[in-house]
Amino acid sequence: MGEEVKNFIRHDTNSHGFGGSLNAAAILEFVDAGHDLILAADASASDLIREIASECGVDFDEDVAAMVVDHTSYAVSDTEGDHTLIAGDNFIQSDVILGGEKIKAPVLFKGIGHSINPANSLVMKILSASPSAYSANPKSKLSAPPTLTGSAISLVSVVQARNNARILISGSLSMFGNRFFRSGVQKAGSTINHDKSGNEQFVTETSKWVFHERGHLKAVNVRHHKVEEAEEPSIYRINDDLEYSVEIYEWSGTSWEPYVADDVQVQFYMMSPYVLKTLSTNQKGVYYTSFKVPDVYGVFQFKVEYEKLGFTSLSLAKQIPVRPFRHNEYERFITTAFPYYGASFSMMGGFFLFSLVYLYHK
């Protein structure tokens, strides 16, 4: 990110409003409409920035003078004792979010920490502080234990909303600047001096994820039909054998490629899942399975609820009624009823023999 863009963002974080009708409600409405957002702050973050972050499940330290301090995992610099320049390397273990190439150099971070709401399953830390870090005012002595400490401090977090909109929240503006992009980095206690920090790679890869260049799934051609038939029926009968299939693709940044996984499941659902099947795949994006309709009639749904770390969620539902047998579709003689048939005929035979003996016995 160039210095001009960086300075523009810094100006916005200091302001109480963005001008015009652009406010917290408008930005959240923008996200609710399915759009993506990168939110970067620093120690001078305004209440407006904090409000937007809070609505996304992220809480910056309430102390406006607080910064992340780490006396163990800091970056060696010319400024002696400046342990607010963090060399962060506690990344999330996800190739979808951070890319397939490992980030070898630590990321330079100088800014404020935040915590994530544990009740919010949509937000996750992608760059965490080390266990020795804490959030406090570096220019004053600690009079009380800091409220944010250790790995509970998130330096950079991401949110994937239920509508699959993605948000990146960072407590450092400098992390996006050219100076940190081009700086070398040496983590305290390490003998390795990297010629270039991991900032550019980290920001580039996470930005690709945020803007749906990676980890974006789509499902098409959802089909179901009876075995050995091709047409989709309007109703099934109990105990019918059916086949279900769906095609799933992943956006590679330039084209849709077949998505290959072994954990996609379909439910045949009415109040609760009567059938739960893991779908097989032909490695070309097509997922399929077959099963027998349960011996229960009513209105069912084919449901695919797929959620996986780093990927957009898939929620597919298709409704279909299931009817019982008609009166003329039952078997003429039910095999399981043979004991009852035998009991009935033996009763009639016994009654006939008893009548003969009673009438003609002298």
Secondary structure, DSSP 8 states (H G I E B T S, - for coil): --HHHHHHHHHHHHSS--STT-SHHHHHHHHHTT--EEEE--TT--HHHHHHHHHTTEEE-S-TT-EEEESSSBB--SSTT-TTSEEE-EE-S-HHHH-SS---S-EEE-S--EEE-TT-TTEEEEEE--TTEEEE-TTS--SS--SSBGGG-EEEEEEE-TT--EEEEES-SGGGSHHHHH--B-BTT----BSS-SHHHHHHHHHHHHTTSSSEEEEEEEEEEETT--S--S-EETT-EEEEEEEEEEE-SSSEEE---S--EEEEESSSEEEEEE-EE-SSSEEEEEEE--S--EEEEEEEEE--TTS--EEEEEEEEEE---TTTS-SS-GGGHHHHHHHHHHHHHHHHHHHHHHH--
